[in-house]
Amino acid sequence: MTYDYIIIGGGIVGVSTAWQLQQRFPAKRILLLEKEADYSRHQTGHNSGVIHAGVYYEPGSLKAKLCKAGVAATIEFCEQSQIPYDRCGKLLVATNELEIERMHALFERCQRNEIDVELLDAQQLRSREPNIVGLGALFVKATAIVDYQQITAKMVELFVELGGDTRLNHEVVALSETTNDVTVVVLHKGEKVAIKGRFLISCSGLMADRITRMMGLPTDFRIVPFRGEYYQLPAQHNQIVNHLIYPIPDPDLPFLGVHLTRMIDGTVTVGPNAVLGWKREGYGKINIDLHDSWEMITFAGFWRVLKSNLRSGLVETKNSLWKPGYLKRVQKYCPKIQLSDLRPYPAGIRAQAVMNDGTLVHDFLFAESPRSLHVCNAPSPAATSAIPIGAYICDKVKTN
């Protein structure tokens, strides 16, 4: 059998794309490939579960547009599918005068992005959050929480109901393209199997650069993994906050800082930080992969990123190794939390695309060949934006 479309990647972006593609083309044969034994095992299943409103993103950018559309689409999907979510809102807390300035800049950006926000003074902040201290806060009303693994599982179910085909435990090991088709070689139960399709869509996250190289596409970027480490608070702190609590981010850094997140199961997590990962799928305590590490250190862009972010990188590493340093970042706005409150919780890995010149790619990045489309960078908030991203991908491939 030759499929009309083959999608690589069973995270929320790949699954959303497959589901929407099958809706648009019900007569087409569409195959979704996932190397793991289940879906959403990587970035989708290792995040804070936040439905982001789009506060931080450059007005007019694709990321800003897709995020805003994603909030409405995700909540509508949850309501239609009876998936629980909580529109609890988010407070970005300013704890010094510099952060107050940055908070006002974010407020202006939100207005340009048409996001409903409210500035709170110290008294209003304390009224909303008795356990949080700060000079003021930006209240983002649309922010919500959800379990993205539940959303992904429901999308897979709908895709299959529409006639889509799925294969788990199928790892892509080789790709080739001719004028008429694409051949995908997968490893399944120790055996190599060749599958043919007329068009390939790759949503392979942490392996995005390797898939483009398999296809023989010019690849002037690499995926550099950043490990986000979390803690969970004990049950007695499940009501410590009423909203999500974020620090005011440094605009020169690509990460949002350690925050308090109310999870949909009622627990509260602390994190993540952002430390360099030496293993692309390193979720345990010891995370070093020689192949991943060698590929990273032999990439010129890695050293340029390291040089330009050396100071912040050293601070993140220190706080990763020294728990009191991590705690200090939380106590900045929530002094009630103590060292003994930081309980173990699974880490996540962010797939950050870095260009050869050391530029961190902050927006979506795509690569194409006549018979393939590759999502090379799907930065946070990719989970929030998964439905409009899938629609965007469908628009790009519908004429093939």
C-alpha positions in Angstrom: 0.0 0.0 0.0 1.1 3.6 -0.7 -0.2 6.1 1.7 -1.2 9.6 0.6 0.3 11.2 3.7 2.7 9.8 6.3 3.2 11.8 9.5 6.2 11.2 11.7 5.7 12.0 15.4 3.1 11.1 18.0 3.3 14.3 20.0 0.5 16.7 20.1 1.6 18.6 17.0 1.9 15.5 14.8 -1.3 14.0 16.1 -3.2 17.3 15.6 -1.9 17.4 12.1 -2.9 13.9 11.3 -6.4 14.3 12.8 -7.1 17.5 10.9 -5.6 16.2 7.6 -7.9 13.2 7.8 -10.9 15.6 8.4 -10.0 17.6 5.3 -9.3 14.6 3.1 -11.6 11.8 4.3 -10.8 9.6 1.2 -7.0 9.9 1.6 -5.0 7.2 3.3 -3.0 8.7 6.2 -0.5 7.0 8.4 0.8 8.3 11.8 4.2 6.8 12.9 5.4 6.9 16.5 8.6 5.3 17.7 7.4 4.9 21.3 4.9 2.4 22.7 2.4 5.2 23.3 1.8 8.8 22.3 3.0 12.1 23.9 6.0 10.5 25.6 8.3 13.4 25.1 7.7 17.2 25.1 3.9 16.8 25.2 4.0 14.6 28.2 6.7 16.6 30.1 5.4 20.1 30.4 3.5 22.3 32.8 0.1 21.7 31.2 -0.5 25.4 30.7 -2.8 26.9 28.0 -0.8 30.0 27.4 -2.4 33.3 26.4 0.5 34.6 24.4 1.9 37.4 26.7 5.5 37.2 25.7 5.4 37.0 21.9 6.3 39.6 19.3 3.1 41.1 17.9 2.5 39.9 14.4 4.8 36.9 14.7 3.5 33.5 13.7 4.0 32.3 17.3 1.7 35.1 18.6 -1.0 34.5 16.1 -1.0 30.7 16.6 -1.0 31.0 20.3 -4.0 33.3 20.5 -5.9 31.0 18.1 -4.7 28.0 20.1 -6.2 29.2 23.4 -9.7 29.3 21.9 -9.3 26.1 19.9 -7.9 24.1 22.8 -10.7 25.1 25.2 -13.3 24.4 22.6 -11.8 21.0 22.0 -11.8 20.3 25.7 -15.5 21.3 26.1 -16.5 19.2 23.1 -14.5 16.2 24.3 -15.3 16.6 28.0 -11.7 16.9 28.9 -11.3 18.9 32.2 -9.5 22.2 32.1 -9.4 25.2 34.5 -9.2 28.8 33.4 -7.4 29.9 36.6 -5.5 32.8 35.2 -1.9 33.7 35.7 -0.1 36.4 37.7 3.3 37.7 36.5 4.8 39.0 39.7 7.2 42.0 39.8 9.5 42.0 42.9 11.8 45.0 42.1 11.7 48.3 40.1 13.4 46.7 37.1 10.7 44.1 36.9 8.1 46.8 37.3 9.4 48.4 34.1 9.5 45.1 32.3 5.9 44.4 33.5 4.7 47.6 32.0 6.4 46.7 28.7 4.7 43.3 28.8 1.4 45.1 29.4 1.9 47.2 26.3 2.7 44.1 24.3 -0.4 42.4 25.5 -2.5 45.4 24.4 -0.9 45.1 20.9 -1.6 41.4 20.9 -5.2 42.1 22.1 -4.8 39.9 25.2 -7.1 40.8 28.1 -4.8 41.7 31.1 -4.9 43.8 34.2 -2.2 45.6 36.1 -2.4 45.0 39.9 -0.6 47.0 42.6 0.9 45.4 45.7 -2.3 45.5 47.7 -4.4 44.0 44.9 -1.8 41.3 44.5 -1.9 40.4 48.2 -5.7 40.4 48.1 -5.6 37.8 45.3 -2.7 35.8 46.5 -2.0 36.1 50.3 1.1 33.8 50.1 2.8 35.8 47.3 4.8 39.0 47.8 5.6 41.6 45.1 5.4 45.3 44.1 2.7 44.5 41.6 1.6 41.9 39.0 0.2 41.5 35.6 -3.0 39.4 35.7 -3.5 37.4 32.5 -7.1 36.3 32.5 -7.2 33.8 29.7 -4.4 31.4 30.9 -5.7 27.9 31.8 -4.4 24.5 32.7 -5.1 21.1 31.2 -3.6 17.6 30.7 -2.1 17.6 27.1 -1.7 13.9 27.1 -5.5 13.5 27.5 -6.0 15.9 24.5 -3.5 14.0 22.4 -5.1 10.6 23.2 -8.5 12.0 22.2 -7.2 13.3 18.9 -5.7 9.9 18.1 -9.1 8.3 18.9 -10.8 10.8 16.5 -8.2 10.3 13.8 -8.7 6.5 13.9 -12.5 6.9 13.9 -12.1 8.9 10.6 -10.1 6.1 9.0 -6.6 7.1 9.9 -3.9 4.4 10.4 -1.5 4.5 13.4 1.6 2.5 14.1 3.4 2.6 17.5 6.9 1.2 18.1 7.9 2.3 14.6 11.2 4.2 14.6 12.2 6.0 11.4 15.8 5.1 10.5 16.0 6.1 6.8 14.2 8.3 4.3 14.4 8.7 0.5 12.5 10.7 -2.0 11.8 10.3 -5.7 9.7 12.4 -8.1 6.6 10.3 -7.3 6.9 9.2 -3.7 8.7 9.0 -0.4 10.1 5.8 1.2 10.2 5.7 5.0 12.2 2.9 6.5 11.2 2.1 10.1 12.6 -0.3 12.7 9.8 -2.4 14.3 10.6 -5.3 16.6 14.1 -5.4 15.4 13.2 -5.6 11.7 13.4 -2.9 9.1 10.2 -2.2 7.1 9.8 0.1 4.1 6.6 2.2 3.8 5.8 4.3 0.8 3.8 7.5 0.8 3.1 10.4 -1.6 3.9 13.1 0.9 5.8 13.1 4.3 5.2 15.5 7.2 7.7 15.4 10.0 6.7 16.6 13.5 9.6 14.9 15.2 10.5 17.4 17.9 13.8 16.5 19.6 14.8 14.6 16.4 13.8 17.2 13.9 17.3 18.0 12.6 18.1 14.3 12.2 15.0 13.7 10.2 15.8 16.6 7.8 19.3 15.2 7.4 17.9 11.7 6.6 15.9 13.4 3.9 19.0 15.0 2.5 17.8 18.5 3.1 20.3 21.3 3.8 20.2 21.6 7.6 21.8 24.8 9.0 20.4 24.3 12.5 20.7 21.7 15.2 18.4 20.7 18.1 20.1 21.7 21.4 18.2 20.1 24.3 17.5 22.2 27.4 16.5 20.2 30.4 13.7 21.7 32.6 13.7 20.4 36.1 10.6 20.5 38.3 9.7 19.9 41.9 6.3 19.1 43.3 4.9 20.6 46.5 3.5 18.4 49.3 -0.3 18.0 49.4 -0.7 20.5 52.3 0.4 23.2 49.8 -2.1 22.3 47.1 -4.0 25.6 48.0 -0.9 27.8 48.4 -1.9 29.8 45.3 -5.1 30.6 43.5 -3.6 31.3 40.1 -0.4 30.3 38.2 2.5 32.4 39.5 5.3 33.4 37.2 8.2 35.8 37.6 8.6 38.7 35.3 11.0 37.3 32.6 14.3 38.7 31.5 13.7 39.7 27.9 17.3 38.8 27.0 16.8 35.2 28.0 14.7 32.6 26.1 13.1 31.0 29.2 10.3 32.2 31.5 11.9 31.4 34.9 10.8 29.2 37.7 7.1 29.4 38.4 4.3 27.9 40.5 1.8 25.9 38.5 -1.5 24.5 39.6 -1.9 21.2 37.8 -5.2 19.9 36.6 -5.0 17.0 39.1 -4.9 19.5 42.0 -1.2 19.4 42.8 1.2 22.3 42.5 4.6 22.1 40.7 7.6 24.4 40.9 9.7 25.0 37.8 11.1 24.5 35.4 14.7 25.8 35.3 16.7 25.6 32.0 20.0 23.7 32.0 21.9 22.4 29.1 20.9 18.8 28.3 23.5 16.2 27.4 20.9 13.7 26.3 18.0 14.5 24.0 15.6 12.3 25.8 17.2 12.5 29.3 14.4 12.5 31.9 16.2 10.6 34.7 18.8 11.7 37.2 21.9 10.8 35.1 21.4 12.1 31.6 24.4 11.7 29.3 24.3 10.2 25.8 27.7 10.1 24.0 26.1 10.4 20.5 23.9 13.3 21.5 26.7 15.1 23.3 29.2 14.6 20.5 26.8 15.9 17.9 26.2 19.0 20.1 29.8 19.9 20.9 30.9 19.5 17.2 28.2 22.0 16.1 29.6 25.6 15.9 26.3 27.2 16.8 26.4 25.4 20.2 29.6 27.2 21.2 28.3 30.5 20.1 25.1 30.1 22.2 27.3 29.0 25.1 29.5 32.1 24.9 26.6 34.5 24.6 24.7 32.9 27.5 27.6 31.8 29.7 26.7 33.7 32.8 23.0 32.7 32.9 24.0 29.1 32.0 26.4 28.9 34.9 23.7 30.2 37.3 21.1 27.7 36.0 23.6 24.8 36.4 24.6 25.9 39.9 20.9 26.1 41.0 20.3 22.7 39.4 23.1 21.1 41.5 22.4 23.2 44.6 18.8 23.0 45.7 18.9 26.1 48.0 19.8 28.1 45.0 16.7 26.8 43.2 14.6 27.5 46.3 15.8 31.1 46.4 14.3 31.8 43.0 10.9 30.6 44.3 11.1 32.4 47.7 11.7 35.6 45.8 7.9 35.8 45.4 6.7 33.0 47.7 8.7 33.0 50.9 6.4 30.4 52.5 7.9 27.5 50.5 10.8 25.8 52.3 13.6 23.4 51.2 11.7 20.4 52.5 8.7 21.3 50.3 10.6 20.6 47.1 9.7 17.0 46.3 11.0 15.1 43.2 9.0 15.4 40.0 9.8 14.3 36.4 11.9 16.6 34.2 11.2 17.8 30.7 13.4 18.4 27.7 12.8 21.4 25.4 13.9 20.9 21.8 15.6 24.3 21.0 16.6 24.9 17.4 19.9 26.8 17.1 21.3 28.1 13.9 24.9 27.8 12.8 25.6 31.4 13.8 24.4 30.7 17.3 20.9 32.3 16.9 18.2 30.7 19.1 15.2 30.2 16.9 12.2 31.7 18.8 9.5 31.3 16.2 8.4 28.3 14.1 10.9 27.0 11.6 10.0 24.8 8.6 12.0 22.9 5.9 10.6 21.6 2.7 11.4 19.3 -0.2 9.0 18.6 -3.2 7.4 15.7 -1.2 8.0 16.6 2.4 7.4 19.3 5.0 9.4 19.3 8.2 8.5 21.2 11.4 12.0 22.0 12.6 11.2 24.2 15.5 7.9 24.3 17.4 8.7 26.3 20.5 6.6 26.8 23.5 3.6 27.3 23.3 3.4 24.5 20.8 1.0 22.5 22.9 -1.3 25.5 23.3 -1.1 26.2 19.6 -1.2 22.5 18.4 -4.7 22.8 16.7 -3.9 26.0 14.7 -0.4 24.6 14.0 -2.0 21.5 12.5 -4.3 23.6 10.4 -1.4 25.7 9.3 0.5 22.6 8.2 -2.6 21.2 6.4 -2.8 24.5 4.5 0.8 24.2 3.4 0.5 20.6 2.1 -3.1 20.5 0.8 -2.1 21.1 -2.9 0.5 18.3 -2.9 
